Structure formats: C-alpha cells, structure tokens
Amino acid sequence: MGKRILQWHPAFQAALQIELSKEEDFLQFEREYNLSSKPLQIDTLIIKKEPGFRIEKSIGRIFRRYNIVEYKGPEDYISINSFFKVNGYTCIYQANTEHEMEIQPEELTITLAGYHYPRKLLLYLQDIYHAEVDRPYPGIYYVSGFLFPIQILIIGELSKEENVWLGRLRNDLELKADIEPLAKAYKGMEKNPLYAAAMDLIVRANWKKYQEGRKMCEALRELFADELKERENLGIEQGKADDVLELLGELGQVPEPLRIRVTSQKDVSILSAWLKLAARADSIEEFLDRIE
C-alpha cells in the first residue's frame, strides 16, 4: 500500500476507546492533551466523569479520576526516559491548575503502553528503587513503589478475547486468529469513526495478510469486497491529512472543529496546500487565518 509512514497513535487512541466503550458514558477522553500554552502533550488523558465509578475491563481496573496514558508504537519502546517523562508530565498536570490541590495526587494514575516488554526499565526500577512488579492480567504489569499507581500494557500479550481491537493493534496479525475475528467485529460498525480509524490502520499495517484473506475468507470477501480497494485509493489523502494534523499539533492543541475539517477534506490538492501552510505557520491561529 505504498511506503507512507503509518500513524499508530490515532489508531491506538481509537482502539483504547473501543475497548472501554461500555463505560463511555462515565469517561472523558482527551487526545494529545496540552499541558501548557507551549506544545507539551500527553498522548491520552482519560477522566472519569463519576470519580467512584469502577471500570470492569482489566486495562482500566487501575484507573482513578485522572489517568495519563503514554503510548509507544511498534518501532519504539518504553525506555527509562519514557518512564520519567510520563511521571514528570503527570506532576505538571497535577500542579498546572488555578488552585492548590485542585487535582488530588491520589486521584492520578499512569499507563505506559507498548509492544516490547521493558526489561531494562523494570530491572532498573527494581534495582535502584526496589519497585515491585506484578502481573495481575495477561499483558498488564503493575509497578508499585512510586508516587502514582502505574501499569504497563504490552499490547501483544493482552487477552484478545477481552481486548478484541487493542490486542490486535499490530503489524503481524494471523489470518485465522486475528483478521477473521476483526472482520466479524467490524461488521455493522463501518460508519463509526473510532472503529474506522482502528481498522484503517490495522488493514494498512497488515495489507498483505488482508489481501490473502480476501481470497480465502468468506467473511472478508463479503465485508471488504469494495472497501479494501477504497482504502488503498484513499491512502494518499488520509496520509496528507495526518501529516497536516501532526504539524499543527507541534503548534498547540488542535481544536476539534479544525481536526474534523482536515480529516474530512477529500481534495488532495487542498490538503497539499494546507500541508505547506501548516509547515510555515507559527501558530494554529495563523494557519486558520490563511485557510479561510
């Protein structure tokens, strides 16, 4: 499907919301939450609308009121620096309020999500800080002994039965074990933007397998007869929209109306012009002025 860089972060955020969709009335998701007036962003901020509400899904059992999520894609890893960075971000989020103790420290948690077991990090934390590491659920590791409750999610180890989407947000899927169950789970949800975002990334990351499956699997032939070709044709414009948003994100938090406007634009020439403007703009306000 070409050599365009895959944008894993939006798909991760979509898959995370899908997995927690049963509790969506009780949760508020903030993508790329700005910690300050200058770009300093949390990958995902999840706020419980009702503080005492308990999340049933294992990836959310640790959650309290405010939950900071840091995600590393398949080609990245959870490093020692990643650990201290997200702890620092969490401290800034707690302190960057109008009133003292407006956010109670005990209401915060940290989630680090990635694809590779962070052996070096955990050995370091155990050796230097005598941290305790437990594995209460498949692919979920609790790290205790620090200021905030911390969990590490290893996406490839998560239960695929419980986490149908997040557990398969990978580029090494198997036809029978992964692609066919996803096709069935996706059926009827094609118009849902969260499911579409997650499926789009998964299809492109596993394009050869999906082409193979389209020939062999009746469920895929029925579901993706036209859609897989359409996704291939839309790849250029989706890539440009992602690139525009990535550049704008370096300038600050992208307003949701602007995000929607960019992602819904289907004219490649307009997206190309916007990409140049985003690269030259000094602020989101300047970009908005130029595209009006």
N, C-alpha and C positions, 0 to 999 in steps of 0.2 A: 504493500500500500504506500510505496514511497518511503523517503528517508526522513520525513518530518519528525522532530522530537516529540515523543508522547508526553502529554500533560497529565501526570499521575495525580497531582494534588486535588484538582476538582473532582476527579472520579473517586478518590478516597473520601472526600467530604460527602459526596452523594451516597456512596456505599455505607458510610457511617450513619447517615440519616435514615437510610432504608432499614438498616439493622435495628435502629431504635424507633422505627415508625409507629409501633404500638403505643409508645409513650409520647408521641409528638405533641399532644395537647399539653403536656407538662414540661416540655423542653423548648428552649430557645437557642437556635444555632446562629453563630456569628462567624462568617468566613473571613479569614485574613483580618482579624480584629486589630485595629491600630492602637498601640499602647501610648502613643504620644502624638503631637502635632507633626512630627517628622516620621518617616517610614520606619516603624519598629513593630513588626506584626507577629501575632500569634496565628499559627495555622488555622486552628479552630477553637472557638470558645463556646462551650455548652453551658447554658444557665438553666437550672431547674426553676420553673415558674412557681412550683409549690415546694418549698425547701424540704419538707418532710417526706416527699414522695419517693418511693423505693423503685429503682429500675430492676426489672426481673432478668433481663438479658445479662449474661456473665460479663460482657465488656463494659457494662455500666453499673455493676454492683458496687464498685468503689466510689461512685460519684457522690459528691456533696452538692452544695449550692452552685459553686463556680468551678468549672472544670476546664483546665487548659490542656489542649491536645497538640502535640508536635509530631509531624509525620515525615518519614524518610522514604523516598522511592526505592525501587528495586536496585538501582545502581548506586545508592547511597547507603549509609549505615548509621546506627545510633552510637555516637562516639562519646568519649568522656566530655569533650567540649559541648556536645549536644545536651548532655545531662545538666551541666552547669548553666548553659544558656537558658534552657526552659525553666530552671529554678529561678534564675535572675528575672526572666520575663514575668513569672508568677509573682515575685516580690514587687516588681514595678506595678503590675496590675492591681495588687492589693493596696499599694501606697498612693497610686495616682488618682486620688479621689478628693472631693472638695472638703470632706470632713474626716477627722481622725477616726480610724476603725470603722469606717463606713462599710467596708468589706472585712468581715471577721476572718483572720488567718485560718481558723479551724474549719472554715466553710470552703476551702480550696483543695483541689486535687490536681495531680499531673498525670497525663498519659503520654507515653512515648510509643509510637507505632512504627514498625519497620519490618523488614523481610529477613534480617540476619540476626541470629542470637548474639547479643552484645557481650561476648565472653570477656573481652579485655576490660570493658566498663565495669562489669559485675565483680570481676576479680579485684579491680582497683578499689571499688567501694567497700568490698568485704575486708580487704587488707588494711586500708587506711582508716575507714570509718566504722569498721565492724558491722556493716549493714547485714541485715537478714533478708534472704530471698526465698520466697515461697511460690509454688505453682498451684494455685487453687483450681484452675481450669485449664484445659488444653490451650497452649499458646499464650497464656496470661500469667505474668510474673509480678508478684507484689514485692516491692522493695521498701523495707521499713528502716527506721532509724534516722529519718531526716525531718525537715521542717514540715513538709506536706506529705500526705499519702501519695504514693507513686505506684503506677502499674506500667509494665512494658508489654505491648502486644506484638507477637511475632505472627505476622499475617498467614504465613504458610502452615503454621501449627494450629490455627484456630479451628474449632469444630465447624465443619462445612454444613452439618445438619442445622446447627443453631445460627450460623452466620453465612447464609447462602451466598451473599454478594461480597461481603468484606473478605471472607475466606477464599474467594476466587478472584480477588483483585490482583492478578498475577499475569506474567507473560509465559508461563509454562503449563498451561492447562491441558488436561487429558480429555479426549472426546467423550467417553462414556461417563467418567466420574465427575466431570466438570461442565463441559459445554452443553450436553443434553439437559442436565438439571437446570442450568441457567436459562436455556431456551424455553423450558416449560414455565419457569418462574417469571419470565419476562412477558409471556403471552398475556395479552389484555392490559399490559402496563406501558405500551409503546408511547402513549401520549404524555405520560408522567415525566416531567423534566429530570427528576432525580434518577429514575430508572434508565432513562435515555442517556444521561451523562455517564453513568456507570457502565452501561452496556456498550456505548460507543468506544470508550477506552479499552474495555476488555476485548472487543472484537478486533480493534486495530492492533492491540498488543499480541493477539493470537490469530492473526489473519490466515496463516497457512492452515492451521487446525480448523478454522471455521470453513474455509473453502473445502477442505477434506470432508468435514462433517456435513456440508451441504449436499454432497454427493451420496453420503452413506446413511444419513439420519433423516427419517421422515419428518420428525418434529422440526428440524432445522429447515428442510426444504419447504415445508408449509409456512413457517414463520418468516423466513428470510428470503423467500423467492425473489422479491424485488428490493428488500431493504438492504441487503449486503452490498448490492451494486450501487444503490443510492448513497450508502455511507462512503463508499470509495469515491464517488463523484463529489461528495460534499467535503472531502478531506481538506482540500485547499482552503476553502472559505472558513472552515472551522479552525484550521491552523492559524490563519491570519487573525481571526477574532481572538483566539487565545493569546497570540503574540501582542495584540493591542492592549488587552487587559493586563498582561504581565508588565508591560512598560508603564501603564497607568498606575499599577499597584506600587511601583517604585516611587511614585509621586505622592502617594497617600491612599487612604481608603476610597475605593471606587464606589460611588453611590449606586444603589441597586437599580434605579431607573436607567443610569448610563450603562451598567453591566448588561441589562436586558436589551438595550438599544444596540449595543455592539454585537451580542450573540445572535440577535435576530436579523442582523443585516446579511443579506444573501448576495449582494453585488460585490464581486471580488475587487473591482476597480475602486469602489468606495472604501472597502476595507484596506486596500493597499495605500490609499491616500491617508486614511486615518492612522495607519501604522507609521507613516512618515511624520505626521503631526505629533503623534504620541512620543516619538523619539526626540523631537525638537522642543516639546513643551516643557516649561519649568514648573507647571502646576496643573492640576486637573481643571481648575477654573479656566486657565488659558486654553487648554485643549477644547473645552466646551465652547468657548467663545469662537474658536476657529472652525468648528464643525457646524455652527448654527448658520 
